[in-house]
Structure formats: structure tokens, C-alpha cells
Amino acid sequence: MSLSTKSQSRPKYLSVSLRRGFPMPRTPTSTWNLSLLGPYFGLQPTQVCSLHARNVHQAFAELIPTAPQSPFQLHMPKGLRRLTAVQLRMPELATADPDALPSHLRTERWEKLIELYEHASELGFEECLRLAVLLSALGFDDHAVQVLPDVGIPQGDADQLTVKIAMKRSHALKRARGDAVSIDYDQAVLKAVATRAPMGRPSLTAALTLVVLHARGRNPDVAAVHYWRDIATQRIAGLEQRSWLDQLAESTYWRAVSYLPFLQGDHVLTGRELDRAEELARTLPTDTPEQEFARSQNLHPLLETRSRAALAAGDIDAAIRYGTELTTLDPYDGKVFLVLGDLMVRADDQTAALAAYRRSTLLGAPYAPRAHYAIAMRHEAAGDLDAALSSYVRAAELDPLAYSAVRKIHQLAAALGRADLKRWSMAWLNAVRRRLPAPDLVEERVL
């Protein structure tokens, strides 16, 4: 049985993102993967990286107190340092302390970061905030908390800088600890800023964040979404709409508040509100590098939202169209190709799905193991068990903790008479069940 294809009916979706000649690896895989993530590991200069990695460069550039501050909307993928260390077999990358980064990865920029951190007590509040933004962009949220003054929960007379510090500190604390206390404290800060802080973009951001927090997850709180949408509407009415940043804020507003009609099943109204968000997003000026950066930062989550909303409304072609545009906007982010591959599977275009998944594997950590697993599933569904086993093995090589991949290896190894892989996978599964160290596929040299 061969993979089915609808490439005749949908040839255009991948043509731009997969064939326009984006530079691809000509170096050893680990070197290429690490170069894509260079900003996170030593503030390495690179022109080839994802939009979330560009955050790091932008945050470093904005350490200068007089530089305009960008509204960051993308964040480092959760667990990126640990996953990269595991997948590249470079445990030294998993450091939770910026000063522990190996010397061969450190740059002058990194040394500047360390110097600022060590002398944070001598910095002003504005400088501390900018340093904390950079530390959080790098995934060092604990260190961000340490450099920020504890200003508590802002009151109605708090100035904008105090409000920003309170929000940044509580958010970094939540990301660093993730316990109920830090989560509750972060929400308390957001609620205070949204309802009591002076009119401005920070109070609008707080209200919109609360909309999204209550809308996401398995059990959305529609009543809370409605309440915080109303607060956000009051806040955006207070903006003077004088600058491109206000236009950006309004685009973000419409994207966030569209959760309410979406949760209520009103796909028509959801589409109209997202249309407004998209119109504002696409007409943002790009006259300066800061404006171009902010436009891309806003367009990325908007395209994700549009694609999901279209899929929920049953419009698979629109979902794929937005997903494909996202791969053009952010061609070095493995996640966007992984998601596009999933959309192609839904459209029963297996050839296009495999092309998207393969592109994701080339973009390395942290999504490559999931992409190899997805490729294996397509081959298995088509009856090509040898190809499926090969891809499951590759997924397990890149992620030694990939339980699903190892379980699949065990099943297919038995069916294909691969005694070596069957023995290894059985030993791995038994070790995991007994909470013992699992044997490494590469170190065991099974292949």
C-alpha cells in the first residue's frame, strides 16, 4: 500500500516554504542545530534562526536604557535547554546558570550579560527591567526574579515602570517555579493591573492575558473570559491611538477577545473579529527594524490562531493557507512545519504531510523527535513497516526518553523479526517501569 496523495489539488501550499531556497545544513547535524539556537547558547550572532530566538537578540539590543522596548509575544519553547542538551548529546547545554555556560560558547555579549547580572544591585529600576527581559528570553527566569525589585502588587497610584516590573517579576516567578502559589500570585498581579493601574498598554496587556488564561486548557471558564473581555474593552477605549504601538495593541486585543465567540461556537463572529485583528496586523508599518520585528511577533500568533479557528469551523483549506504562510514567516521554526504536517494529514495529503514533517526534522531541536515520530506514523499507516521502524528508531535516538517511540519499536521489531531492536526495546521498557536508567539506543550500538 502506497501513501495517498492529493498533490494535484493542493500543490501550492508547500511550494513557497519548502522550495524557495532557505539555507539548509551543510555542516554536521549537531553544529547546524546549535547554530539555529545560537542566541540561547552564548548570544551567538546568527541571521538564521526562529522568531522566538530573535527575541534574544532584540532583548540584548534593548539593554540600552534609551532604546525603545519591543512588545514580545513569543517565548522560548518550554524545556528547550534540557531538550537540546539531550538531543545533541551535549549535557553542558542544560545549565540553569548563565555563568556555567562552557567557555567555547561564550561571546563578548554573554560576558556583558554576566557582568550586568553580577552588578545588578548597582543598576536603576529601568535597567533592571531590561536585564530581566533578556534573562527571561534566555530561559533564566530565576535570575530574572533576582535582579528585579519586589514592588509587590501594584496599587492605583503606581507608575508605569512599577507596573511593568511587577508584571515581569510575577510572570518570571511563575515560569521559574510553576507551583500553585506563584501561579496565584501572578494572577493577583494581573488582576490588580487590569482593574486598578492607570490607563495604558500594560493594563490592557494584563486584561488580555487574563482572557487567554481563562480561555485555554481543558476546562475554559467562559464567564471569566466574558468578564475580562469587558475589562479589556474598557482599557483599550482609554488608549489614545496615536502611535503604531497602539495599532499593534488593538490587533492583539481583537485576537485575544475572539476567544469568547470561539468558545461559544460562533465561528462567524470569531472570523469577523480575527479579520479585524489581521487587518490591523498587516497594515502595521515596517519602516524601522523595531517595527518589522514587532509586526512579525504579532503576525506569528495571529496566523496560528486563524489556522486553528478555520480548522474548528471546518475550513481545512483556510487552515492550511494560514499554516503555510506561517512557515514562510518563520522558516526556521520546526514547530510550524510540524503543525502544517498535521494539517496535511487532516486533508489526506500524505505527500505534503511528509514533506512538512521532513522539513521539521532538518530544523533540529526541540521538535525533530516529534517530527520523526509523525513520519513513522504515516509510514506505518501506509503499511511500510520497515520505513516506519527506521523513523521510530530515529525519534528514539534523538530523544532517549521517548516512551511512545520505544513502545512502537518493540511492536514493529517483533513483527519484522528484528531481534536486536526487540531485546533493546524490552530492556528499555522494563527499566522505565522499574524506574531504572534506560539503555541508550546509540550507546548500545544496536543499529
Stockholm file with secondary structure:
# STOCKHOLM 1.0

chainA/1-447         MSLSTKSQSRPKYLSVSLRRGFPMPRTPTSTWNLSLLGPYFGLQPTQVCSLHARNVHQAFAELIPTAPQSPFQLHMPKGLRRLTAVQLRMPELATADPDALPSHLRTERWEKLIELYEHASELGFEECLRLAVLLSALGFDDHAVQVLPDVGIPQGDADQLTVKIAMKRSHALKRARGDAVSIDYDQAVLKAVATRAPMGRPSLTAALTLVVLHARGRNPDVAAVHYWRDIATQRIAGLEQRSWLDQLAESTYWRAVSYLPFLQGDHVLTGRELDRAEELARTLPTDTPEQEFARSQNLHPLLETRSRAALAAGDIDAAIRYGTELTTLDPYDGKVFLVLGDLMVRADDQTAALAAYRRSTLLGAPYAPRAHYAIAMRHEAAGDLDAALSSYVRAAELDPLAYSAVRKIHQLAAALGRADLKRWSMAWLNAVRRRLPAPDLVEERVL
#=GR chainA/1-447 SS CCCCCCTTTSCSTTHHHHHSCCCCCCSCHHHHHHHHTGGGTTCCCCSSCCHHHHHHHHHHHTTSTTSCCCCCCCCCCTTHHHHHHHHTTCGGGGCSSGGGSCGGGCCHHHHHHHHHHHTGGGSCHHHHHHHHHHHHHTTCHHHHHHHSCCCCSCCTTCCHHHHHHHHHHHHHHHHHHCSHHHHHHHHHHHHHHHHHSCSSHHHHHHHHHHHHHHHSSSSCCHHHHHHHHHHHHHHHHTCCCCSHHHHHHHHHHHHHHTHHHHHTTCHHHHHHHHHHHHHHHHTSCCSSHHHHHHHHHHHHHHHHHHHHHHHHTTCHHHHHHHHHHHHHHSTTCHHHHHHHHHHHHHTTCHHHHHHHHHHHHHTCTTTHHHHHHHHHHHHHHTTCHHHHHHHHHHHHHHCTTCHHHHHHHHHHHHHHTCHHHHHHHHHHHHHHHTTCCCCCTTTTTCC
#=GC SS_cons         CCCCCCTTTSCSTTHHHHHSCCCCCCSCHHHHHHHHTGGGTTCCCCSSCCHHHHHHHHHHHTTSTTSCCCCCCCCCCTTHHHHHHHHTTCGGGGCSSGGGSCGGGCCHHHHHHHHHHHTGGGSCHHHHHHHHHHHHHTTCHHHHHHHSCCCCSCCTTCCHHHHHHHHHHHHHHHHHHCSHHHHHHHHHHHHHHHHHSCSSHHHHHHHHHHHHHHHSSSSCCHHHHHHHHHHHHHHHHTCCCCSHHHHHHHHHHHHHHTHHHHHTTCHHHHHHHHHHHHHHHHTSCCSSHHHHHHHHHHHHHHHHHHHHHHHHTTCHHHHHHHHHHHHHHSTTCHHHHHHHHHHHHHTTCHHHHHHHHHHHHHTCTTTHHHHHHHHHHHHHHTTCHHHHHHHHHHHHHHCTTCHHHHHHHHHHHHHHTCHHHHHHHHHHHHHHHTTCCCCCTTTTTCC
//
